[in-house]
Amino acid sequence: MDQTDQLQLEIQLRQARKADIEKRILDHKNEVEQVKSGIQSRAAPGQGPGNLPLDFLAIGDSWFEYPINDDGLPSVNQAIPSQLEKMGSPPPKILNLARHGQASTAVLSWENQEKILDVLTDPSKTSWTNGKTADGILVSAGGDDIVGDQFAIYLDYHGCGLDQARFDGILASVQASYMDLFALRDVAAEKIGIDPREIPIFGHCYDYAIPDGKGATLGGVPILGPWLKPPLDFSGYDYSKGLEIITKAINTCYHMFHDLAHDRVTLPGWHTNNFHLVDTRNTITRDEVRPTGWANEIHPYTEGFSSLAHKFLARLQKSFPGRI
């Protein structure tokens, strides 16, 4: 493929992604209007529509958008938001703008921020069940900043494992993306005249992945990954040491997110990030055994995504008692 063909393909992919996002937004708007209409039609004469389901915006990476089933075939999204929409009483609605493979810096690119701001504040873009904006934002971001070919950057070449100083550098970048999301949420709230505390943000810290060299396949054809074993091999670490390194990396990520959730780092002039951390560690068993283990190095099987969604459900039930 020459450069012209490559450029044309990239343009087509970009257009396809934009069209897909616009379709998701339109589908969500139609679904919300149907929900509102249905509840209103069932209300007793003279009464309001009753409790509408919670409605969230989801952004992020493949833990929120993973369109491959357990047999490696194309499928509807298997990831956390799709599982969460089947849970709760009533189940929530979710406008999912996540796309697999996005680092946090891509999730918060100016174009994506513009889209997030539009859907949160412009009623002509989409509808929300509460009539104002999303009840909260679900975010999955940070993993793709670390895993992949660039994982070698954060590994010491002298047998010491994770290079803490370099790893802290990438975590600072991830933290910056989350701080920017908090600021963007505040801008959206101000634009529609509500308190930023009315739009809480919920995130997670991933789980203890396995560096076994297994990537994602589609119809038996490798399409993504592996993300962990090649850089570990290059840096001189075997599987056992790789497990230790990844455990340390995940725990370090957890502590960074924990600090954000406990307001140890906040935006200037604010006392709270209104960020809630779902501790997803130790959800997926550290093996490839179906259905509770890892489908590949960094993605669980569908039942694993369901287990992760249950952890989100428990946290949302705490924040929205009696509403989910």
Beta strands, then each sheet from edge to edge (+ up, - down):
strand 1: 55-60
strand 2: 93-96
strand 3: 136-140
strand 4: 201-204
strand 5: 216-218
strand 6: 221-224
strand 7: 275-278
sheet 1: 2+ 1+ 3+ 4+ 7+
sheet 2: 5+ 6-
end
